[in-house]
Amino acid sequence: MTTNCKTIGEIEEPLGSTDEFQITFDISSWLGTDEISSVAYSAVDERGVSATATVLDALKHANTTTIIKPYIKGGTTNNKRYTIKMIPTTVNAYKKAFYVKFTVRDIGE
């Protein structure tokens, strides 16, 4: 799945609570000639409660010099809204927050 956006992306269709996949978040337009050095990931639910361990799999995240690739999990809780925050640090030490929002809703619920 590819999310084309500037700062905030949204997964339009609700995820199932057991869904898991990696997305591609291209930030090359922001980077210009700079490159990603590292990326910090976090997530919260709609109440602002940390959900990092629930909706992200840190062992499966990846990135290239221009693309952030968080590994998203459905969160195992039906009827929740989550926001993932990704903060890349560039080779030149610049930082910027990028976000992906999504809802978890199991079919038939």
C-alpha positions as CSV (number, residue, x, y, z in Angstrom):
1,M,0.0,0.0,0.0
2,T,1.3,3.5,-0.9
3,T,0.2,6.6,0.8
4,N,0.7,9.7,-1.3
5,C,0.5,12.8,0.9
6,K,2.5,15.7,2.3
7,T,2.4,15.5,6.1
8,I,-0.8,13.6,7.0
9,G,-2.0,10.4,5.4
10,E,-5.2,8.5,6.1
11,I,-6.0,4.9,5.4
12,E,-9.5,5.5,4.1
13,E,-11.0,2.0,4.6
14,P,-11.3,0.7,8.2
15,L,-8.8,-2.0,9.1
16,G,-9.8,-5.3,10.7
17,S,-8.4,-5.8,14.2
18,T,-6.1,-8.6,13.0
19,D,-4.8,-6.8,9.8
20,E,-1.1,-6.4,9.5
21,F,0.9,-4.8,6.6
22,Q,3.7,-2.4,5.7
23,I,2.9,1.0,4.1
24,T,5.2,3.2,2.0
25,F,5.3,6.9,2.9
26,D,7.3,8.8,0.4
27,I,8.8,12.1,1.8
28,S,11.2,12.8,-1.0
29,S,9.5,16.2,-1.8
30,W,10.2,17.4,1.7
31,L,13.8,16.0,1.8
32,G,15.0,17.7,-1.4
33,T,18.6,16.6,-1.7
34,D,18.8,15.5,2.0
35,E,18.3,11.9,3.0
36,I,16.7,9.9,5.9
37,S,19.2,8.9,8.6
38,S,16.8,7.3,11.1
39,V,13.1,7.3,11.9
40,A,11.3,7.3,15.3
41,Y,7.8,5.8,15.4
42,S,4.9,6.2,17.9
43,A,1.2,5.8,18.0
44,V,-1.8,7.0,20.1
45,D,-5.5,6.1,20.1
46,E,-8.3,8.7,19.8
47,R,-8.0,9.5,23.6
48,G,-4.2,10.2,23.3
49,V,-3.3,7.0,25.1
50,S,-0.1,5.4,23.8
51,A,-0.8,2.5,21.4
52,T,2.7,2.1,19.9
53,A,3.1,-1.6,21.0
54,T,-0.5,-2.3,19.9
55,V,-0.5,-0.9,16.3
56,L,3.2,-1.0,15.3
57,D,5.7,-3.8,14.9
58,A,9.1,-2.2,15.5
59,L,10.9,-5.3,14.2
60,K,9.3,-4.9,10.8
61,H,9.7,-1.1,10.2
62,A,12.0,-0.1,7.4
63,N,13.1,3.0,5.5
64,T,15.2,4.0,2.5
65,T,16.9,7.3,2.1
66,T,13.6,8.9,1.0
67,I,10.8,6.5,2.1
68,I,9.4,5.7,5.5
69,K,7.9,2.2,5.8
70,P,6.0,1.6,9.1
71,Y,4.6,-1.8,9.8
72,I,1.0,-1.4,10.9
73,K,-1.2,-3.8,12.9
74,G,-4.9,-3.5,13.3
75,G,-4.6,-2.9,17.0
76,T,-6.7,-5.9,18.1
77,T,-9.4,-3.6,19.5
78,N,-12.6,-3.0,17.5
79,N,-14.0,0.6,17.0
80,K,-10.8,2.5,17.7
81,R,-9.1,5.3,15.8
82,Y,-5.3,5.5,15.8
83,T,-2.7,8.0,14.7
84,I,0.8,6.9,13.9
85,K,3.6,9.6,14.2
86,M,6.8,9.1,12.3
87,I,9.7,11.5,12.9
88,P,12.6,11.1,10.4
89,T,16.0,12.6,11.2
90,T,17.9,13.5,8.1
91,V,21.6,13.3,7.4
92,N,21.7,17.1,8.0
93,A,19.9,16.7,11.4
94,Y,16.6,18.1,10.3
95,K,13.4,16.6,11.7
96,K,9.7,16.7,10.8
97,A,6.7,14.8,11.9
98,F,4.6,12.8,9.5
99,Y,1.3,11.1,10.4
100,V,-0.9,8.2,9.3
101,K,-4.4,7.9,10.7
102,F,-6.7,4.9,10.5
103,T,-9.8,3.3,12.1
104,V,-10.2,-0.3,13.2
105,R,-13.7,-1.7,12.6
106,D,-14.3,-5.4,12.3
107,I,-16.9,-6.4,9.7
108,G,-20.2,-7.4,11.3
109,E,-19.5,-5.3,14.4
